[in-house]
Amino acid sequence: MSTTDTTTPTENPAPPAAAAPAEAPPVVAPPTNSGGGPSGPSGPSGPSMGSEGPQAFHSASLYVGDLNPDVNEGLLFEIFNAVGPVSSIRVCRDAVTRRSLGYAYVNFHQIADAERALDTMNYTDIKAKPCRIMWSQRDPSLRRSGVGNIFVKNLQESIDNKQLYD
């Protein structure tokens, strides 16, 4: 639950303590002549299920999770830019320690490139750890709808995310 700050800027010059994770500035690719579809942090985005394609008016933004803490924007750019032109990448980091939180957002210029990355790169190893890729869900009303996530625990250690997905 959030609260509204009613103080004026002159009464409270210091910014509030950040409870949310801080994000490093995104790596932004130079513009391409590929026609440019919706991308970046603005606008609605695709569904959270990996087997479904994005619906109309969704962005080409992917969530990449289960990342090794040593993975940075430059490495992700090299890997994902091989699939298609990347518009930006952001590795999310702790506000205080600046350590990676183990996930990132990769934005493509074209939805088709994001679909190809999702289809071909999901569960591939990045720095010896398989990454999990899903459509980024940026519309808060859709995230809070109660649709989409199932948590399973007490599985054998030999079962990984890919086996659950298959």
Secondary structure in CASP SS format (residue, H / E / C, confidence):
PFRMAT SS
TARGET T0000
AUTHOR 0000-0000-0000
METHOD secondary structure of the structure
MODEL  1
M C 1.00
S C 1.00
T C 1.00
T C 1.00
D C 1.00
T C 1.00
T C 1.00
T C 1.00
P C 1.00
T C 1.00
E C 1.00
N C 1.00
P C 1.00
A C 1.00
P C 1.00
P C 1.00
A C 1.00
A C 1.00
A C 1.00
A C 1.00
P C 1.00
A E 1.00
E E 1.00
A C 1.00
P C 1.00
P C 1.00
V E 1.00
V E 1.00
A C 1.00
P C 1.00
P C 1.00
T C 1.00
N C 1.00
S C 1.00
G C 1.00
G C 1.00
G C 1.00
P C 1.00
S C 1.00
G C 1.00
P C 1.00
S C 1.00
G C 1.00
P C 1.00
S E 1.00
G C 1.00
P C 1.00
S C 1.00
M C 1.00
G C 1.00
S C 1.00
E C 1.00
G C 1.00
P C 1.00
Q C 1.00
A C 1.00
F C 1.00
H C 1.00
S E 1.00
A C 1.00
S E 1.00
L E 1.00
Y E 1.00
V E 1.00
G E 1.00
D C 1.00
L C 1.00
N C 1.00
P C 1.00
D C 1.00
V C 1.00
N C 1.00
E H 1.00
G H 1.00
L H 1.00
L H 1.00
F H 1.00
E H 1.00
I H 1.00
F H 1.00
N H 1.00
A C 1.00
V C 1.00
G C 1.00
P C 1.00
V E 1.00
S E 1.00
S E 1.00
I E 1.00
R E 1.00
V E 1.00
C E 1.00
R E 1.00
D C 1.00
A C 1.00
V C 1.00
T C 1.00
R C 1.00
R C 1.00
S E 1.00
L E 1.00
G E 1.00
Y E 1.00
A E 1.00
Y E 1.00
V E 1.00
N E 1.00
F E 1.00
H C 1.00
Q C 1.00
I H 1.00
A H 1.00
D H 1.00
A H 1.00
E H 1.00
R H 1.00
A H 1.00
L H 1.00
D H 1.00
T H 1.00
M H 1.00
N C 1.00
Y C 1.00
T C 1.00
D E 1.00
I C 1.00
K C 1.00
A C 1.00
K C 1.00
P E 1.00
C C 1.00
R E 1.00
I E 1.00
M E 1.00
W E 1.00
S C 1.00
Q C 1.00
R C 1.00
D C 1.00
P H 1.00
S H 1.00
L H 1.00
R H 1.00
R C 1.00
S C 1.00
G C 1.00
V C 1.00
G C 1.00
N C 1.00
I C 1.00
F C 1.00
V C 1.00
K C 1.00
N C 1.00
L C 1.00
Q C 1.00
E C 1.00
S C 1.00
I C 1.00
D C 1.00
N H 1.00
K H 1.00
Q H 1.00
L H 1.00
Y H 1.00
D C 1.00
END
